């Protein structure tokens, strides 16, 4: 009877061992598939990053054809003559060191200043137009008293060109305030 119990336990352990081996094989297959999927996704991600970098350079980079080609593995067809004509690198370094102070002075050009409207309209006659509110708008809405003039405010400037002559028209808004409600 003790033998039967031991045999039963031995069979149960063998069954458990075979189930664990099958589970282990299944888990190994799952891990291998997951690693393959991960490698594929990483490759796709890298391809997309390269695409984004390339398109960003195309969109926001310099548009001159004089620039150096930055695509790896791509040869430049148009630099053969320039490469043969360039002096050796050591001589170029010496030339650059001697020419550098002279280049900084000639390259920094002063910018042309933008002219202002006052400069552009100098010598042109000016006509001032005052935009007065109507008599009804000059009455105070709170107390009904007649408002008095308190100042003018510049609104806009137009350039009117009439054949063979030009004049500047400046518009001012006339402001009124009630002396009772101040």
C-alpha positions in Angstrom: 0.0 0.0 0.0 2.9 2.4 0.7 4.1 1.5 -2.7 0.9 2.5 -4.3 0.9 5.8 -2.6 4.5 6.4 -3.7 3.6 5.4 -7.2 0.7 7.7 -7.3 2.8 10.6 -6.0 5.5 9.7 -8.5 3.0 9.8 -11.4 1.6 13.1 -10.2 5.1 14.6 -10.0 5.9 13.3 -13.5 2.6 14.9 -14.8 3.4 18.1 -13.1 7.0 18.1 -14.5 5.6 17.5 -18.1 3.1 20.4 -17.6 5.8 22.7 -16.4 8.0 21.8 -19.4 5.2 22.6 -21.8 4.5 25.8 -20.0 8.2 26.7 -20.1 8.3 26.0 -23.9 5.2 28.1 -24.4 6.7 31.0 -22.4 10.0 30.8 -24.4 8.0 31.0 -27.7 6.1 34.0 -26.3 9.3 35.7 -25.3 10.9 35.0 -28.7 7.8 36.4 -30.5 7.8 39.5 -28.3 11.4 40.1 -28.9 10.9 39.8 -32.7 8.0 42.3 -32.5 10.0 44.6 -30.4 12.9 44.6 -33.0 10.4 45.3 -35.8 8.8 48.2 -33.9 12.2 49.6 -33.0 13.2 49.4 -36.7 10.0 51.2 -37.7 10.6 53.9 -35.0 14.1 54.4 -36.3 12.9 54.7 -39.9 10.2 57.2 -38.8 12.8 59.3 -36.9 15.0 59.4 -40.0 12.0 60.4 -42.1 11.1 63.2 -39.7 14.7 64.4 -39.6 15.0 64.4 -43.4 11.6 66.2 -43.9 12.4 68.7 -41.1 15.7 69.6 -42.9 13.9 69.8 -46.2 11.2 72.1 -44.7 13.2 74.3 -42.3 16.8 73.8 -43.5 18.7 75.9 -46.0 17.3 75.7 -49.5 20.5 76.5 -51.3 22.1 73.9 -53.5 25.5 75.0 -52.3 25.1 73.2 -49.0 26.8 69.9 -48.1 24.6 66.8 -48.6 23.9 65.4 -45.2 22.3 62.1 -46.3 24.6 59.3 -45.2 25.9 57.2 -48.2 24.9 59.9 -50.7 27.7 61.2 -52.9 27.8 64.8 -54.1 28.2 65.0 -57.9 29.1 68.7 -58.0 32.0 69.0 -55.7 34.7 67.3 -57.7 36.1 70.5 -59.3 36.0 72.4 -56.0 37.8 69.6 -54.2 40.6 69.6 -56.8 40.9 73.4 -56.7 41.0 73.7 -52.9 44.5 74.2 -51.4 45.7 71.6 -48.9 44.0 71.8 -45.4 47.2 73.1 -43.7 47.5 76.0 -46.2 43.8 76.7 -45.9 44.2 77.0 -42.1 47.1 79.4 -42.4 45.2 81.5 -44.9 42.1 81.6 -42.7 44.2 82.7 -39.7 45.7 85.6 -41.6 42.5 86.7 -43.4 40.2 86.5 -40.4 40.6 90.0 -39.0 40.2 91.5 -42.5 37.0 89.6 -43.2 35.2 90.7 -40.0 35.4 94.3 -41.0 34.2 93.9 -44.5 31.4 91.4 -43.7 29.7 93.5 -41.1 27.8 96.0 -43.2 25.6 98.6 -41.5 21.9 98.0 -42.0 20.0 100.6 -43.9 17.6 102.4 -41.6 13.9 102.3 -42.4 12.5 105.7 -43.1 9.6 106.9 -40.9 6.4 108.4 -42.2 7.6 111.8 -41.0 10.6 111.5 -43.3 8.6 110.2 -46.2 5.8 112.9 -45.9 8.2 115.8 -45.4 7.4 118.6 -47.7 3.9 117.4 -48.5 1.0 119.7 -47.4 -1.1 118.3 -44.6 -4.8 118.7 -44.3 -6.3 118.0 -40.8 -9.8 116.6 -40.6 -11.6 116.7 -37.3 -14.2 114.0 -36.7 -16.9 115.8 -34.6 -19.6 113.9 -33.0 -23.2 114.8 -33.8 -25.1 117.3 -31.6 -27.1 114.4 -30.2 -23.9 112.5 -29.2 -22.7 115.7 -27.3 -25.4 115.4 -24.7 -24.5 113.5 -21.5 -26.4 110.3 -21.2 -26.3 110.4 -17.4 -27.4 114.0 -16.6 -28.5 115.4 -20.0 -26.1 118.4 -19.9 -24.2 119.6 -23.0 -20.6 118.2 -23.0 -17.7 120.5 -23.6 -14.6 119.9 -25.7 -11.7 118.4 -23.7 -9.2 117.5 -26.4 -8.4 115.8 -29.6 -7.0 112.3 -30.3 -5.0 111.2 -33.4 -6.8 108.4 -35.3 -5.0 107.7 -38.6 -2.9 109.2 -41.4 -3.6 108.6 -45.1 -1.6 109.5 -48.1 -3.9 110.9 -50.8 -2.3 111.0 -54.3 -4.0 113.3 -56.8 -2.3 113.3 -60.2 0.5 115.8 -60.2 0.2 116.4 -56.5 0.0 114.6 -53.2 -1.1 115.6 -49.7 -1.3 114.0 -46.3 -4.6 113.8 -44.5 -4.5 113.4 -40.7 -7.6 112.5 -38.9 -8.2 113.5 -35.3 -11.1 112.5 -33.1 -12.6 115.3 -31.0 -13.4 114.2 -27.4 -16.1 115.7 -25.3 -16.7 115.4 -21.6 -19.4 116.5 -19.2 -18.2 119.2 -16.8 -20.9 118.1 -14.3 -20.1 114.3 -14.3 -16.3 114.5 -14.1 
